[in-house]
C-alpha cells in the first residue's frame, strides 16, 4: 500500500515536492481546506503570509503578478 506524502512547497521555486505543480497544487489545497475546515480566516491569514514569502522568492519571474490567485483567491468563502 503506497504511503501518503504531503504535497508541500519546495522553496524558492514554490513547486510541489511530490507532483511538481505550482504550489499550492490541488492535493495541497484539499488538505489545507480540510485542516482549516473550521477556521477559514486562519487559512486566509496563513496563505497571505506564504504569498508574501513567495512574492520575495519569485520576484521578477513570469506569473508573479498572479500570485494572489494562486495563493489566496481560491480559498475565499463562496
PDB file with one MODEL, atoms N, CA, C and O in Angstrom:
MODEL        1
ATOM      1  N   UNK A   1       0.845  -1.179   0.000  1.00  0.00           N
ATOM      2  CA  UNK A   1       0.000   0.000   0.000  1.00  0.00           C
ATOM      3  C   UNK A   1       0.889   1.241   0.000  1.00  0.00           C
ATOM      4  O   UNK A   1       1.768   1.369   0.852  1.00  0.00           O
ATOM      5  N   UNK A   2       0.671   2.157  -0.947  1.00  0.00           N
ATOM      6  CA  UNK A   2       1.508   3.354  -1.023  1.00  0.00           C
ATOM      7  C   UNK A   2       1.307   4.257   0.194  1.00  0.00           C
ATOM      8  O   UNK A   2       0.199   4.399   0.711  1.00  0.00           O
ATOM      9  N   UNK A   3       2.382   4.845   0.623  1.00  0.00           N
ATOM     10  CA  UNK A   3       2.340   5.766   1.749  1.00  0.00           C
ATOM     11  C   UNK A   3       2.008   7.167   1.247  1.00  0.00           C
ATOM     12  O   UNK A   3       2.527   7.604   0.219  1.00  0.00           O
ATOM     13  N   UNK A   4       1.141   7.871   1.977  1.00  0.00           N
ATOM     14  CA  UNK A   4       0.775   9.235   1.594  1.00  0.00           C
ATOM     15  C   UNK A   4       1.955  10.162   1.857  1.00  0.00           C
ATOM     16  O   UNK A   4       2.575  10.114   2.919  1.00  0.00           O
ATOM     17  N   UNK A   5       2.249  10.991   0.892  1.00  0.00           N
ATOM     18  CA  UNK A   5       3.278  12.017   1.041  1.00  0.00           C
ATOM     19  C   UNK A   5       2.601  13.376   0.939  1.00  0.00           C
ATOM     20  O   UNK A   5       1.922  13.648  -0.051  1.00  0.00           O
ATOM     21  N   UNK A   6       2.769  14.231   1.939  1.00  0.00           N
ATOM     22  CA  UNK A   6       2.125  15.542   1.892  1.00  0.00           C
ATOM     23  C   UNK A   6       2.669  16.384   0.745  1.00  0.00           C
ATOM     24  O   UNK A   6       3.868  16.376   0.464  1.00  0.00           O
ATOM     25  N   UNK A   7       1.791  17.091   0.106  1.00  0.00           N
ATOM     26  CA  UNK A   7       2.148  17.974  -1.007  1.00  0.00           C
ATOM     27  C   UNK A   7       2.564  19.323  -0.422  1.00  0.00           C
ATOM     28  O   UNK A   7       1.726  20.180  -0.141  1.00  0.00           O
ATOM     29  N   UNK A   8       3.864  19.491  -0.247  1.00  0.00           N
ATOM     30  CA  UNK A   8       4.411  20.716   0.348  1.00  0.00           C
ATOM     31  C   UNK A   8       5.267  21.440  -0.683  1.00  0.00           C
ATOM     32  O   UNK A   8       5.716  20.855  -1.668  1.00  0.00           O
ATOM     33  N   UNK A   9       5.478  22.719  -0.431  1.00  0.00           N
ATOM     34  CA  UNK A   9       6.221  23.562  -1.367  1.00  0.00           C
ATOM     35  C   UNK A   9       7.723  23.367  -1.215  1.00  0.00           C
ATOM     36  O   UNK A   9       8.245  23.235  -0.109  1.00  0.00           O
ATOM     37  N   UNK A  10       8.399  23.352  -2.353  1.00  0.00           N
ATOM     38  CA  UNK A  10       9.854  23.387  -2.393  1.00  0.00           C
ATOM     39  C   UNK A  10      10.243  24.840  -2.649  1.00  0.00           C
ATOM     40  O   UNK A  10       9.846  25.437  -3.650  1.00  0.00           O
ATOM     41  N   UNK A  11      11.010  25.385  -1.744  1.00  0.00           N
ATOM     42  CA  UNK A  11      11.421  26.771  -1.918  1.00  0.00           C
ATOM     43  C   UNK A  11      12.837  26.813  -2.466  1.00  0.00           C
ATOM     44  O   UNK A  11      13.643  25.946  -2.129  1.00  0.00           O
ATOM     45  N   UNK A  12      13.161  27.770  -3.281  1.00  0.00           N
ATOM     46  CA  UNK A  12      12.452  29.003  -3.597  1.00  0.00           C
ATOM     47  C   UNK A  12      11.557  28.921  -4.827  1.00  0.00           C
ATOM     48  O   UNK A  12      11.002  29.936  -5.249  1.00  0.00           O
ATOM     49  N   UNK A  13      11.404  27.732  -5.412  1.00  0.00           N
ATOM     50  CA  UNK A  13      10.618  27.626  -6.652  1.00  0.00           C
ATOM     51  C   UNK A  13       9.114  27.636  -6.410  1.00  0.00           C
ATOM     52  O   UNK A  13       8.347  27.965  -7.315  1.00  0.00           O
ATOM     53  N   UNK A  14       8.681  27.281  -5.200  1.00  0.00           N
ATOM     54  CA  UNK A  14       7.266  27.183  -4.847  1.00  0.00           C
ATOM     55  C   UNK A  14       6.534  26.205  -5.769  1.00  0.00           C
ATOM     56  O   UNK A  14       5.400  26.444  -6.186  1.00  0.00           O
ATOM     57  N   UNK A  15       7.219  25.088  -6.076  1.00  0.00           N
ATOM     58  CA  UNK A  15       6.623  23.964  -6.790  1.00  0.00           C
ATOM     59  C   UNK A  15       6.420  22.844  -5.768  1.00  0.00           C
ATOM     60  O   UNK A  15       7.162  22.755  -4.790  1.00  0.00           O
ATOM     61  N   UNK A  16       5.439  22.008  -5.989  1.00  0.00           N
ATOM     62  CA  UNK A  16       5.143  20.901  -5.081  1.00  0.00           C
ATOM     63  C   UNK A  16       6.275  19.882  -5.114  1.00  0.00           C
ATOM     64  O   UNK A  16       6.744  19.499  -6.185  1.00  0.00           O
ATOM     65  N   UNK A  17       6.711  19.446  -3.936  1.00  0.00           N
ATOM     66  CA  UNK A  17       7.783  18.447  -3.841  1.00  0.00           C
ATOM     67  C   UNK A  17       7.336  17.073  -4.332  1.00  0.00           C
ATOM     68  O   UNK A  17       8.177  16.250  -4.695  1.00  0.00           O
ATOM     69  N   UNK A  18       6.034  16.809  -4.350  1.00  0.00           N
ATOM     70  CA  UNK A  18       5.532  15.495  -4.731  1.00  0.00           C
ATOM     71  C   UNK A  18       5.168  15.445  -6.208  1.00  0.00           C
ATOM     72  O   UNK A  18       5.642  14.567  -6.929  1.00  0.00           O
ATOM     73  N   UNK A  19       4.331  16.374  -6.673  1.00  0.00           N
ATOM     74  CA  UNK A  19       3.830  16.300  -8.048  1.00  0.00           C
ATOM     75  C   UNK A  19       4.469  17.311  -8.998  1.00  0.00           C
ATOM     76  O   UNK A  19       4.305  17.197 -10.213  1.00  0.00           O
ATOM     77  N   UNK A  20       5.195  18.300  -8.466  1.00  0.00           N
ATOM     78  CA  UNK A  20       5.877  19.266  -9.310  1.00  0.00           C
ATOM     79  C   UNK A  20       5.021  20.416  -9.809  1.00  0.00           C
ATOM     80  O   UNK A  20       5.519  21.294 -10.514  1.00  0.00           O
ATOM     81  N   UNK A  21       3.744  20.428  -9.459  1.00  0.00           N
ATOM     82  CA  UNK A  21       2.848  21.515  -9.898  1.00  0.00           C
ATOM     83  C   UNK A  21       3.111  22.767  -9.070  1.00  0.00           C
ATOM     84  O   UNK A  21       3.720  22.711  -8.002  1.00  0.00           O
ATOM     85  N   UNK A  22       2.641  23.887  -9.582  1.00  0.00           N
ATOM     86  CA  UNK A  22       2.741  25.140  -8.833  1.00  0.00           C
ATOM     87  C   UNK A  22       2.004  24.957  -7.506  1.00  0.00           C
ATOM     88  O   UNK A  22       0.861  24.502  -7.479  1.00  0.00           O
ATOM     89  N   UNK A  23       2.673  25.316  -6.405  1.00  0.00           N
ATOM     90  CA  UNK A  23       2.084  25.133  -5.080  1.00  0.00           C
ATOM     91  C   UNK A  23       1.297  26.367  -4.685  1.00  0.00           C
ATOM     92  O   UNK A  23       1.771  27.475  -4.937  1.00  0.00           O
ATOM     93  N   UNK A  24       0.129  26.244  -4.085  1.00  0.00           N
ATOM     94  CA  UNK A  24      -0.489  25.003  -3.641  1.00  0.00           C
ATOM     95  C   UNK A  24      -1.187  24.265  -4.785  1.00  0.00           C
ATOM     96  O   UNK A  24      -2.062  24.811  -5.457  1.00  0.00           O
ATOM     97  N   UNK A  25      -0.783  23.028  -4.985  1.00  0.00           N
ATOM     98  CA  UNK A  25      -1.384  22.179  -6.006  1.00  0.00           C
ATOM     99  C   UNK A  25      -2.762  21.714  -5.508  1.00  0.00           C
ATOM    100  O   UNK A  25      -3.135  21.989  -4.367  1.00  0.00           O
ATOM    101  N   UNK A  26      -3.492  21.031  -6.338  1.00  0.00           N
ATOM    102  CA  UNK A  26      -4.841  20.582  -5.951  1.00  0.00           C
ATOM    103  C   UNK A  26      -4.849  19.723  -4.693  1.00  0.00           C
ATOM    104  O   UNK A  26      -5.674  19.961  -3.811  1.00  0.00           O
ATOM    105  N   UNK A  27      -3.958  18.726  -4.570  1.00  0.00           N
ATOM    106  CA  UNK A  27      -3.962  17.949  -3.328  1.00  0.00           C
ATOM    107  C   UNK A  27      -3.628  18.796  -2.099  1.00  0.00           C
ATOM    108  O   UNK A  27      -4.191  18.574  -1.027  1.00  0.00           O
ATOM    109  N   UNK A  28      -2.727  19.756  -2.242  1.00  0.00           N
ATOM    110  CA  UNK A  28      -2.386  20.633  -1.121  1.00  0.00           C
ATOM    111  C   UNK A  28      -3.580  21.506  -0.742  1.00  0.00           C
ATOM    112  O   UNK A  28      -3.844  21.720   0.441  1.00  0.00           O
ATOM    113  N   UNK A  29      -4.289  22.001  -1.730  1.00  0.00           N
ATOM    114  CA  UNK A  29      -5.474  22.823  -1.453  1.00  0.00           C
ATOM    115  C   UNK A  29      -6.527  22.021  -0.695  1.00  0.00           C
ATOM    116  O   UNK A  29      -7.115  22.509   0.270  1.00  0.00           O
ATOM    117  N   UNK A  30      -6.760  20.791  -1.138  1.00  0.00           N
ATOM    118  CA  UNK A  30      -7.736  19.939  -0.447  1.00  0.00           C
ATOM    119  C   UNK A  30      -7.306  19.681   0.994  1.00  0.00           C
ATOM    120  O   UNK A  30      -8.125  19.729   1.912  1.00  0.00           O
ATOM    121  N   UNK A  31      -6.025  19.409   1.186  1.00  0.00           N
ATOM    122  CA  UNK A  31      -5.521  19.160   2.539  1.00  0.00           C
ATOM    123  C   UNK A  31      -5.660  20.405   3.408  1.00  0.00           C
ATOM    124  O   UNK A  31      -6.041  20.306   4.575  1.00  0.00           O
ATOM    125  N   UNK A  32      -5.356  21.569   2.853  1.00  0.00           N
ATOM    126  CA  UNK A  32      -5.478  22.822   3.615  1.00  0.00           C
ATOM    127  C   UNK A  32      -6.937  23.112   3.966  1.00  0.00           C
ATOM    128  O   UNK A  32      -7.236  23.536   5.083  1.00  0.00           O
ATOM    129  N   UNK A  33      -7.835  22.887   3.024  1.00  0.00           N
ATOM    130  CA  UNK A  33      -9.257  23.103   3.313  1.00  0.00           C
ATOM    131  C   UNK A  33      -9.737  22.174   4.419  1.00  0.00           C
ATOM    132  O   UNK A  33     -10.541  22.571   5.263  1.00  0.00           O
ATOM    133  N   UNK A  34      -9.253  20.956   4.419  1.00  0.00           N
ATOM    134  CA  UNK A  34      -9.617  20.023   5.480  1.00  0.00           C
ATOM    135  C   UNK A  34      -9.029  20.427   6.821  1.00  0.00           C
ATOM    136  O   UNK A  34      -9.705  20.376   7.849  1.00  0.00           O
ATOM    137  N   UNK A  35      -7.769  20.826   6.802  1.00  0.00           N
ATOM    138  CA  UNK A  35      -7.090  21.211   8.035  1.00  0.00           C
ATOM    139  C   UNK A  35      -7.708  22.459   8.668  1.00  0.00           C
ATOM    140  O   UNK A  35      -7.805  22.561   9.891  1.00  0.00           O
ATOM    141  N   UNK A  36      -8.121  23.399   7.828  1.00  0.00           N
ATOM    142  CA  UNK A  36      -8.688  24.663   8.309  1.00  0.00           C
ATOM    143  C   UNK A  36     -10.210  24.697   8.140  1.00  0.00           C
ATOM    144  O   UNK A  36     -10.798  25.770   8.010  1.00  0.00           O
ATOM    145  N   UNK A  37     -10.835  23.535   8.141  1.00  0.00           N
ATOM    146  CA  UNK A  37     -12.275  23.423   7.903  1.00  0.00           C
ATOM    147  C   UNK A  37     -13.093  24.381   8.768  1.00  0.00           C
ATOM    148  O   UNK A  37     -14.058  24.977   8.289  1.00  0.00           O
ATOM    149  N   UNK A  38     -12.720  24.529  10.020  1.00  0.00           N
ATOM    150  CA  UNK A  38     -13.463  25.366  10.961  1.00  0.00           C
ATOM    151  C   UNK A  38     -12.866  26.771  11.121  1.00  0.00           C
ATOM    152  O   UNK A  38     -13.328  27.542  11.962  1.00  0.00           O
ATOM    153  N   UNK A  39     -11.862  27.106  10.336  1.00  0.00           N
ATOM    154  CA  UNK A  39     -11.183  28.390  10.506  1.00  0.00           C
ATOM    155  C   UNK A  39     -10.737  28.962   9.164  1.00  0.00           C
ATOM    156  O   UNK A  39      -9.544  29.023   8.868  1.00  0.00           O
ATOM    157  N   UNK A  40     -11.706  29.378   8.360  1.00  0.00           N
ATOM    158  CA  UNK A  40     -11.385  29.913   7.034  1.00  0.00           C
ATOM    159  C   UNK A  40     -10.540  31.177   7.137  1.00  0.00           C
ATOM    160  O   UNK A  40      -9.649  31.383   6.312  1.00  0.00           O
ATOM    161  N   UNK A  41     -10.796  32.023   8.124  1.00  0.00           N
ATOM    162  CA  UNK A  41      -9.995  33.237   8.304  1.00  0.00           C
ATOM    163  C   UNK A  41      -8.544  32.865   8.604  1.00  0.00           C
ATOM    164  O   UNK A  41      -7.621  33.477   8.069  1.00  0.00           O
ATOM    165  N   UNK A  42      -8.345  31.868   9.454  1.00  0.00           N
ATOM    166  CA  UNK A  42      -6.995  31.398   9.758  1.00  0.00           C
ATOM    167  C   UNK A  42      -6.284  30.897   8.511  1.00  0.00           C
ATOM    168  O   UNK A  42      -5.096  31.160   8.325  1.00  0.00           O
ATOM    169  N   UNK A  43      -7.006  30.175   7.651  1.00  0.00           N
ATOM    170  CA  UNK A  43      -6.432  29.698   6.394  1.00  0.00           C
ATOM    171  C   UNK A  43      -6.006  30.870   5.523  1.00  0.00           C
ATOM    172  O   UNK A  43      -4.907  30.866   4.969  1.00  0.00           O
ATOM    173  N   UNK A  44      -6.857  31.861   5.401  1.00  0.00           N
ATOM    174  CA  UNK A  44      -6.526  33.023   4.571  1.00  0.00           C
ATOM    175  C   UNK A  44      -5.321  33.781   5.117  1.00  0.00           C
ATOM    176  O   UNK A  44      -4.488  34.256   4.344  1.00  0.00           O
ATOM    177  N   UNK A  45      -5.220  33.899   6.420  1.00  0.00           N
ATOM    178  CA  UNK A  45      -4.059  34.571   7.021  1.00  0.00           C
ATOM    179  C   UNK A  45      -2.787  33.764   6.750  1.00  0.00           C
ATOM    180  O   UNK A  45      -1.753  34.327   6.390  1.00  0.00           O
ATOM    181  N   UNK A  46      -2.869  32.465   6.922  1.00  0.00           N
ATOM    182  CA  UNK A  46      -1.725  31.594   6.651  1.00  0.00           C
ATOM    183  C   UNK A  46      -1.289  31.718   5.190  1.00  0.00           C
ATOM    184  O   UNK A  46      -0.102  31.871   4.903  1.00  0.00           O
ATOM    185  N   UNK A  47      -2.250  31.651   4.273  1.00  0.00           N
ATOM    186  CA  UNK A  47      -1.928  31.748   2.849  1.00  0.00           C
ATOM    187  C   UNK A  47      -1.381  33.123   2.482  1.00  0.00           C
ATOM    188  O   UNK A  47      -0.502  33.228   1.626  1.00  0.00           O
ATOM    189  N   UNK A  48      -1.886  34.175   3.114  1.00  0.00           N
ATOM    190  CA  UNK A  48      -1.369  35.519   2.850  1.00  0.00           C
ATOM    191  C   UNK A  48       0.088  35.628   3.285  1.00  0.00           C
ATOM    192  O   UNK A  48       0.887  36.273   2.607  1.00  0.00           O
ATOM    193  N   UNK A  49       0.438  35.010   4.401  1.00  0.00           N
ATOM    194  CA  UNK A  49       1.829  35.016   4.857  1.00  0.00           C
ATOM    195  C   UNK A  49       2.723  34.268   3.867  1.00  0.00           C
ATOM    196  O   UNK A  49       3.832  34.710   3.569  1.00  0.00           O
ATOM    197  N   UNK A  50       2.236  33.136   3.363  1.00  0.00           N
ATOM    198  CA  UNK A  50       3.006  32.387   2.369  1.00  0.00           C
ATOM    199  C   UNK A  50       3.113  33.165   1.058  1.00  0.00           C
ATOM    200  O   UNK A  50       4.147  33.121   0.391  1.00  0.00           O
ATOM    201  N   UNK A  51       2.050  33.873   0.691  1.00  0.00           N
ATOM    202  CA  UNK A  51       2.068  34.713  -0.506  1.00  0.00           C
ATOM    203  C   UNK A  51       3.175  35.759  -0.393  1.00  0.00           C
ATOM    204  O   UNK A  51       3.904  36.002  -1.355  1.00  0.00           O
ATOM    205  N   UNK A  52       3.296  36.367   0.764  1.00  0.00           N
ATOM    206  CA  UNK A  52       4.330  37.374   0.997  1.00  0.00           C
ATOM    207  C   UNK A  52       5.723  36.755   0.808  1.00  0.00           C
ATOM    208  O   UNK A  52       6.585  37.354   0.164  1.00  0.00           O
ATOM    209  N   UNK A  53       5.940  35.569   1.362  1.00  0.00           N
ATOM    210  CA  UNK A  53       7.226  34.894   1.215  1.00  0.00           C
ATOM    211  C   UNK A  53       7.493  34.510  -0.239  1.00  0.00           C
ATOM    212  O   UNK A  53       8.604  34.684  -0.738  1.00  0.00           O
ATOM    213  N   UNK A  54       6.467  33.989  -0.914  1.00  0.00           N
ATOM    214  CA  UNK A  54       6.624  33.579  -2.308  1.00  0.00           C
ATOM    215  C   UNK A  54       6.900  34.783  -3.204  1.00  0.00           C
ATOM    216  O   UNK A  54       7.679  34.684  -4.152  1.00  0.00           O
ATOM    217  N   UNK A  55       6.273  35.909  -2.911  1.00  0.00           N
ATOM    218  CA  UNK A  55       6.498  37.110  -3.720  1.00  0.00           C
ATOM    219  C   UNK A  55       7.972  37.507  -3.683  1.00  0.00           C
ATOM    220  O   UNK A  55       8.526  37.930  -4.697  1.00  0.00           O
ATOM    221  N   UNK A  56       8.601  37.373  -2.530  1.00  0.00           N
ATOM    222  CA  UNK A  56      10.024  37.667  -2.434  1.00  0.00           C
ATOM    223  C   UNK A  56      10.868  36.670  -3.208  1.00  0.00           C
ATOM    224  O   UNK A  56      11.819  37.051  -3.890  1.00  0.00           O
ATOM    225  N   UNK A  57      10.520  35.392  -3.104  1.00  0.00           N
ATOM    226  CA  UNK A  57      11.281  34.349  -3.791  1.00  0.00           C
ATOM    227  C   UNK A  57      11.100  34.387  -5.304  1.00  0.00           C
ATOM    228  O   UNK A  57      12.033  34.082  -6.047  1.00  0.00           O
ATOM    229  N   UNK A  58       9.922  34.756  -5.760  1.00  0.00           N
ATOM    230  CA  UNK A  58       9.586  34.682  -7.185  1.00  0.00           C
ATOM    231  C   UNK A  58       9.596  36.041  -7.892  1.00  0.00           C
ATOM    232  O   UNK A  58       9.179  36.136  -9.046  1.00  0.00           O
ATOM    233  N   UNK A  59      10.062  37.077  -7.221  1.00  0.00           N
ATOM    234  CA  UNK A  59      10.072  38.423  -7.814  1.00  0.00           C
ATOM    235  C   UNK A  59      10.783  38.411  -9.163  1.00  0.00           C
ATOM    236  O   UNK A  59      11.874  37.858  -9.301  1.00  0.00           O
ATOM    237  N   UNK A  60      10.153  39.024 -10.145  1.00  0.00           N
ATOM    238  CA  UNK A  60      10.732  39.136 -11.475  1.00  0.00           C
ATOM    239  C   UNK A  60      10.465  37.953 -12.384  1.00  0.00           C
ATOM    240  O   UNK A  60      10.824  37.996 -13.561  1.00  0.00           O
ATOM    241  N   UNK A  61       9.848  36.900 -11.877  1.00  0.00           N
ATOM    242  CA  UNK A  61       9.542  35.750 -12.718  1.00  0.00           C
ATOM    243  C   UNK A  61       8.182  35.913 -13.380  1.00  0.00           C
ATOM    244  O   UNK A  61       7.318  36.631 -12.876  1.00  0.00           O
ATOM    245  N   UNK A  62       8.001  35.251 -14.500  1.00  0.00           N
ATOM    246  CA  UNK A  62       6.719  35.288 -15.202  1.00  0.00           C
ATOM    247  C   UNK A  62       5.629  34.753 -14.289  1.00  0.00           C
ATOM    248  O   UNK A  62       5.834  33.761 -13.589  1.00  0.00           O
ATOM    249  N   UNK A  63       4.481  35.399 -14.291  1.00  0.00           N
ATOM    250  CA  UNK A  63       3.353  34.971 -13.485  1.00  0.00           C
ATOM    251  C   UNK A  63       3.364  35.530 -12.076  1.00  0.00           C
ATOM    252  O   UNK A  63       2.460  35.248 -11.290  1.00  0.00           O
ATOM    253  N   UNK A  64       4.368  36.314 -11.751  1.00  0.00           N
ATOM    254  CA  UNK A  64       4.479  36.895 -10.408  1.00  0.00           C
ATOM    255  C   UNK A  64       3.253  37.733 -10.060  1.00  0.00           C
ATOM    256  O   UNK A  64       2.846  37.789  -8.899  1.00  0.00           O
ATOM    257  N   UNK A  65       2.668  38.382 -11.058  1.00  0.00           N
ATOM    258  CA  UNK A  65       1.501  39.238 -10.821  1.00  0.00           C
ATOM    259  C   UNK A  65       0.231  38.437 -10.517  1.00  0.00           C
ATOM    260  O   UNK A  65      -0.772  39.030 -10.119  1.00  0.00           O
ATOM    261  N   UNK A  66       0.241  37.131 -10.687  1.00  0.00           N
ATOM    262  CA  UNK A  66      -0.940  36.292 -10.445  1.00  0.00           C
ATOM    263  C   UNK A  66      -0.833  35.481  -9.161  1.00  0.00           C
ATOM    264  O   UNK A  66      -1.611  34.552  -8.947  1.00  0.00           O
ATOM    265  N   UNK A  67       0.110  35.821  -8.320  1.00  0.00           N
ATOM    266  CA  UNK A  67       0.315  35.051  -7.104  1.00  0.00           C
ATOM    267  C   UNK A  67      -0.884  35.099  -6.162  1.00  0.00           C
ATOM    268  O   UNK A  67      -1.155  34.123  -5.463  1.00  0.00           O
ATOM    269  N   UNK A  68      -1.597  36.208  -6.133  1.00  0.00           N
ATOM    270  CA  UNK A  68      -2.754  36.276  -5.226  1.00  0.00           C
ATOM    271  C   UNK A  68      -3.808  35.247  -5.632  1.00  0.00           C
ATOM    272  O   UNK A  68      -4.445  34.648  -4.765  1.00  0.00           O
ATOM    273  N   UNK A  69      -4.000  35.033  -6.932  1.00  0.00           N
ATOM    274  CA  UNK A  69      -4.936  33.998  -7.387  1.00  0.00           C
ATOM    275  C   UNK A  69      -4.441  32.621  -6.958  1.00  0.00           C
ATOM    276  O   UNK A  69      -5.217  31.782  -6.500  1.00  0.00           O
ATOM    277  N   UNK A  70      -3.172  32.408  -7.110  1.00  0.00           N
ATOM    278  CA  UNK A  70      -2.574  31.107  -6.804  1.00  0.00           C
ATOM    279  C   UNK A  70      -2.602  30.793  -5.309  1.00  0.00           C
ATOM    280  O   UNK A  70      -2.823  29.645  -4.924  1.00  0.00           O
ATOM    281  N   UNK A  71      -2.382  31.796  -4.468  1.00  0.00           N
ATOM    282  CA  UNK A  71      -2.264  31.547  -3.036  1.00  0.00           C
ATOM    283  C   UNK A  71      -3.521  31.820  -2.238  1.00  0.00           C
ATOM    284  O   UNK A  71      -3.811  31.085  -1.294  1.00  0.00           O
ATOM    285  N   UNK A  72      -4.272  32.845  -2.581  1.00  0.00           N
ATOM    286  CA  UNK A  72      -5.334  33.284  -1.671  1.00  0.00           C
ATOM    287  C   UNK A  72      -6.735  33.192  -2.269  1.00  0.00           C
ATOM    288  O   UNK A  72      -7.644  32.687  -1.610  1.00  0.00           O
ATOM    289  N   UNK A  73      -6.930  33.654  -3.468  1.00  0.00           N
ATOM    290  CA  UNK A  73      -8.274  33.787  -4.039  1.00  0.00           C
ATOM    291  C   UNK A  73      -9.065  32.486  -4.008  1.00  0.00           C
ATOM    292  O   UNK A  73     -10.262  32.505  -3.722  1.00  0.00           O
ATOM    293  N   UNK A  74      -8.428  31.365  -4.294  1.00  0.00           N
ATOM    294  CA  UNK A  74      -9.129  30.084  -4.328  1.00  0.00           C
ATOM    295  C   UNK A  74      -9.730  29.695  -2.976  1.00  0.00           C
ATOM    296  O   UNK A  74     -10.690  28.926  -2.920  1.00  0.00           O
ATOM    297  N   UNK A  75      -9.164  30.228  -1.886  1.00  0.00           N
ATOM    298  CA  UNK A  75      -9.584  29.817  -0.545  1.00  0.00           C
ATOM    299  C   UNK A  75     -10.682  30.683   0.060  1.00  0.00           C
ATOM    300  O   UNK A  75     -11.184  30.390   1.146  1.00  0.00           O
ATOM    301  N   UNK A  76     -11.046  31.730  -0.631  1.00  0.00           N
ATOM    302  CA  UNK A  76     -12.114  32.586  -0.087  1.00  0.00           C
ATOM    303  C   UNK A  76     -13.425  31.811  -0.019  1.00  0.00           C
ATOM    304  O   UNK A  76     -13.688  30.928  -0.836  1.00  0.00           O
ATOM    305  N   UNK A  77     -14.229  32.155   0.962  1.00  0.00           N
ATOM    306  CA  UNK A  77     -15.542  31.512   1.103  1.00  0.00           C
ATOM    307  C   UNK A  77     -16.394  31.803  -0.124  1.00  0.00           C
ATOM    308  O   UNK A  77     -16.351  32.909  -0.664  1.00  0.00           O
ATOM    309  N   UNK A  78     -17.150  30.838  -0.558  1.00  0.00           N
ATOM    310  CA  UNK A  78     -18.012  31.020  -1.736  1.00  0.00           C
ATOM    311  C   UNK A  78     -19.403  31.405  -1.305  1.00  0.00           C
ATOM    312  O   UNK A  78     -20.277  31.603  -2.149  1.00  0.00           O
TER     313      UNK A  78
ENDMDL
END
